[in-house]
Amino acid sequence: MDAHQTVPPSRAELVVDAEAIRQNVALLAETARRSGAATMAVVKADGYGHGALTAANAALAGGARWLGVRSQAEALHLRAGGVTADVLCWLHEPDEDFTEAVRQRVAVSVAAPRTLHSLIAAARRTGLVAHVHLKIDTGLSRNGATGADWPGLVAAAAEAERAGHVVVDAVWSHLACADEPGHPSIDAQAARFDEAWQTARAAGLRPLRHLANSAATLTRPDLHFDLVRPGIACYGLNPVADHTDVRLRPAMTLRSRVVLVKRVAAGEGVSYGLTWTAARDTTLALIPIGYADGVPRLLSGRMSVWLAGARRPIAGRICMDQFVVDCGDDVVEPGDPVVLFGPGDHGEPTATEWADAIGTIDYEIVTGMHRPRGRRIVVDGGPVLLDAGRARSEQHAEADE
Ligand SMILES: *Cc1c(COP(=O)(O)O)cnc(C)c1O
C-alpha cells in the first residue's frame, strides 16, 4: 500500500507505531549491552497484539539479535515472513514434530526428555543439528525441569551433543516476581539458576545463560547474563514504572470515529440496564466499537475517551459493538475521531490506565486487541490522532499479517 495515502474511514483501527518499538528496543538493548548482554525481543502472542512480523522487524532494527516466541508455529511464521535472525520457541505440544524447526534453524526450549527425544529424531531425519535451550524451573513452577530432574536432562542433552544431534546453546529460566523489585524470590531463583548452570558446565556443556524479562532487564543488571528477554517493554509498557526512569513509548493506539450524535433531555437513561442517567440536557456520541472488539465491558462507567479536544466519560454500559459518550454541551459531529487509548501524549487514556481501572495488567489489554474487527495499520512515528479533519493523511502501511 502506498505511503502518504489518505486513511479511509474505518470503524475501529489499531494503529501500531513501529518506530516506537524500534526505539524502545534500542533503549533496552543499550541497557543490556552495558552488562555485556545481547537482546532477545519477545514477540509471542502476535507481537503482544502489535503484529508478530511488525514487532520482529522493528525489534531487529532496534538492535535485538534474537526473537522469542511461544511455539514452533509462531517461529515458522517469522521465518515465512523473511526473518533470518535467531529465534527461540518454548512451549510445545506433547507430540510435537520439530522437523521444520530444525530445518529452519529455530532453537527449541527443552524442559523434558520427551522434547529432547523428538528433537534428536528431527535431527536424524534432516541430517542437521538441533539447537537447544535447556530450561530449568527455578521456582515459577510453570515450564522447565525441576531441580530433581535437571541432572538427568542435562546428562541426556550432553550425550546427544556428543553424538552430534544437538547443540546446547543455552540454559535458561523465568522469574516469578521480577516486577516486584526486592522480592526475595528473585535472588532465590538466581541462586538455583546458577546451580543449574554449574551442573551443565560439569557435564561438559558450554551454554549461554538467560533469565531476565522486561522487569529484570530494567532493574537487575546483575541478572542480564548473556541475553535478556524483554517482551512488554518493547511495546512501551513498563512493568516497573515506579522503579525506573527509562522513557519507553507505548506503541499501540486504538481509535474509532463518532457515527451518530444526538441531544437528549435530562432524565433519559443510556444503554442496557439504564445504569447511567443524563443529569441535565446533554449531547451523546455513539462510538461503533465494543467488547467484541476487545474493549472490556468492565470499563463501563469507569473510563473516558479522547474526543473533540477533551476527555469525555463513557455513559452507561459498553455493548458488543458500540458504546455512548457524554459530551455535555460541546460541539461533536459524526466523523470526529475518538481515541480510546494511546501513548498518552495528548491526554488520551493509556492501556495501563485501562488495566488499572479494571484490576488487570496492560499485557492483557494489548494482547486482547490481537484481532480487531476493524483493521490494524502500521505507522512510523505515531498516528495522527487528534486531527479533526474528516480525511487525514498519514504515512502508513496495512498490517502485514
Ligand atoms: C513472555 C515471556 C517473556 C517476556 O516477559 P515480559 O514480562 O513481557 O518482559 C520472557 N520470557 C518468557 C519465558 C516469557 O514467557
The ligand as a MOL file (V3000), in Angstrom:
LIG
                    3D

  0  0  0     0  0            999 V3000
M  V30 BEGIN CTAB
M  V30 COUNTS 15 15 0 0 0
M  V30 BEGIN ATOM
M  V30 1 C 6.5370 -13.6000 27.9720 0
M  V30 2 C 7.8910 -14.0410 28.3780 0
M  V30 3 C 8.9440 -13.1250 28.4920 0
M  V30 4 C 8.7310 -11.6290 28.4010 0
M  V30 5 O 8.1150 -11.1860 29.5810 0
M  V30 6 P 7.7920 -9.6030 29.8100 0
M  V30 7 O 7.2920 -9.5360 31.1870 0
M  V30 8 O 6.7420 -9.2720 28.7920 0
M  V30 9 O 9.0470 -8.8810 29.5640 0
M  V30 10 C 10.2030 -13.6070 28.7410 0
M  V30 11 N 10.4190 -14.9380 28.8870 0
M  V30 12 C 9.4180 -15.8420 28.8190 0
M  V30 13 C 9.7100 -17.2770 29.0180 0
M  V30 14 C 8.1220 -15.4270 28.5730 0
M  V30 15 O 7.1360 -16.3330 28.5130 0
M  V30 END ATOM
M  V30 BEGIN BOND
M  V30 1 1 1 2
M  V30 2 1 2 3
M  V30 3 2 2 14
M  V30 4 1 3 4
M  V30 5 2 3 10
M  V30 6 1 4 5
M  V30 7 1 5 6
M  V30 8 2 6 7
M  V30 9 1 6 8
M  V30 10 1 6 9
M  V30 11 1 10 11
M  V30 12 2 11 12
M  V30 13 1 12 13
M  V30 14 1 12 14
M  V30 15 1 14 15
M  V30 END BOND
M  V30 END CTAB
M  END
